[in-house]
Structures are given as C-alpha cells and as structure tokens.
Amino acid sequence: MGCKIIEVKPLKKDQALKLFLNKVGDDVFPTPTLESTLKMIVDECAGLPLAIVTVAGSMKGMSDPHLWKNVLNELREQKRMVAGTEVDEFRILKFSYD
C-alpha cells in the first residue's frame, strides 16, 4: 500500500500534561482535588499522544474526584493485564472503548 512507518516519540511530562489539559477542557482545572489524580492518569499514558488525547477526550466534563480515581484504577488494571507486552496503546484504546 505504500505506507511509511513514522515513529512517534513519547512526550515529556510537561508536554503530556499540557496536551491532556488542552483536550480534557478547562472545566476540570484548576481543581485541587483532581490535580494529583490527573497527573497520575497522565503518567499512565506514558507520554503517548494518542493515549493522552483518547483518555482526556473520554473524561471531558467529568468533575467528580471518584470518577477520576476509578479511571486511574482502570488504567492501572489494564496495564497489569498486558504487562510484559509492547501494547501500551492497546490498553488505552481498550479503556476508551470500554
């Protein structure tokens, strides 16, 4: 098909956070009760732009800290399910699908 593979490097932490905040929307930040959970969720995305955009988009408009903690727990559970594989993108996409 004439496709060309382009490697996308993971974003640095500050870039990842900025992208996440841009996609999740202004209504969740600055919310002190969400800040630490938000940063942990961004860390779970491992700097992968597709993962960050997908997760942030699925969380748009969510302001309940319990929902954010549930998302974090689900992402961590997905990570355990695919541990030892090179499919971080898969777990993020599976999360957004579910």
N, C-alpha and C positions, 0 to 999 in steps of 0.2 A: 504494500500500500504506500510505500514511500515515506513512512513515518520516521521521524527523528526523535530519539530519546534525549530529553533535556533533564539534567539533574538539578533539582531544586534543593539548595542547602537550607537547613533549619535556620529560623530566625533567632536572633539574640533575644534574651529575656525581655529587655525593654521594648524591642520591636514587636515581639509577640504580644505583650500586654497592650501596647498601643493599637495593634490590629484588632485584638479581641474587644477592647473598649469601643473602637470605632464601629464594629459590627453588632455588638450587643445593644448599643444605644446609650444615650445619656441618662436615661431614667434610672439606671442602677448604680451610677457612680456620681458623686462620692457617697457611698453608703457604708459607714464604718463597720456595720455588722456583716457585710458581704466581702469586704476588702481581702481578708486573709483567705477565705474560701475561693474567691475569684482568682487570686494569684496561684493557688494550688491547682485549680482547674486548668489555668493557662499552662502550668508546669506539666500537667498530664498530657497536654497536646504536643509536648516535646519540640516546640518550635516549628511544627509542620503547618504551613499556611492553610492548606486545605482543611486540616483538622481544626484549626483555630476558627476559621470562617464558619465551618459546619456547626461546631458546638455553640459558638456565640450566636449564630442565627437561630438555633433551636431554643436558646434561652432568652431571646429578645422579649422584653416585657415582664419577665419573671422578677419579682422583688422579694419574695418570701425566702428568708435565710434557710428554712428547712428544705425547700426545693433545691436550692443551690448545694446543700450538703448531700442530698440524695443524688444529684448529678455527679458530684465528686466521687461518691461511693460507687456509683455505677461505672464510671470511667476506670476506677481502680480495679473493680471486679473484672471488667473486660480485659484489662491489662494482665491480670492473673490467668485468665482463660487462654490467652495467646502467648504466654511467657515463653521465651526462647525462640520466637519466630521474628521475622523481619516485617511484620504486618501491622505496625502502629496505625497506619492509615485505615486499615480494615476495621480495627476496633472502634475508631472514631466514627467512621461511616456507619457501622453497625449500631452504635449508640444513637446517632441521629435518626436512623431508620426506625429503630425501636421506639 
